[in-house]
């Protein structure tokens, strides 16, 4: 059973920039949650093998952390078996989260970090861009789908 969340080694610098250099996120866990949400929103999931120091799964205990990871798996797989706290589906759920986080980190690196833009203001812009793509009508009408 998976007991850690892997951080993609290729994004060590990106994570350090977001957490340490600019202090946008107080932890790598928070940066990964944000990146996974961005990756999911943009439909970008990226597999990776090489990991930097993984984060113990117990760190993902915040009010929304586990709920977000569960909803991500439910939306992707439409199978309540992914809510289990162990087993193959649990492991697949964590891998799915890791891959969406890697996709989100790709987006952040390519659109903000590499061009040398200010990460704080550009992340705010990314959030606002995502909000304008969705309206309350979209959310309500999607409930019946």
C-alpha positions, 0 to 999 in steps of 0.5 A, a space after each residue: 500500500 502506498 504511504 507516501 505521495 511522490 514529488 516529481 524530481 523534474 519539478 524540484 526547482 519549481 516546488 522550491 521556487 513556489 515554497 521557499 523562494 516566494 513563499 506562496 505555499 507554506 508546504 510542498 503538500 499545498 503546492 501539490 494540491 494546487 498543482 493537481 487542481 490546475 492539472 485537472 482543470 486543464 486536463 494535463 496529467 503527466 506520468 513520471 518515474 523519478 521522484 524527489 523526497 516523497 511526502 508522507 501520506 499522513 501530511 495530507 490530512 487537512 480539511 480538504 486534502 483527502 476530499 480533493 484527492 477522493 473527488 479527483 479519483 471519483 470524477 476520473 473513474 466514476 467508481 466508489 471503490 476509489 474511496 477505500 483506504 487501501 488496496 489497488 484502487 487506493 494506490 491508483 488514486 494516489 498515482 492519479 493525484 501525483 500525475 495531475 500534480 506533475 501536469 500542473 507543475 508543468 503548466 506553472 513551470 512553462 508559463 510562469 517560471 521559465 519566462 521569468 514572470 512573478 509567480 505570485 501575481 501570475 498564479 493569481 492570474 491563473 486562478 482568475 482565468 480558471 474562474 472565468 472559464 466556468 460559470 455557475 450555470 455551467 456548474 449547475 447544468 453539469 450536475 445532471 450529466 
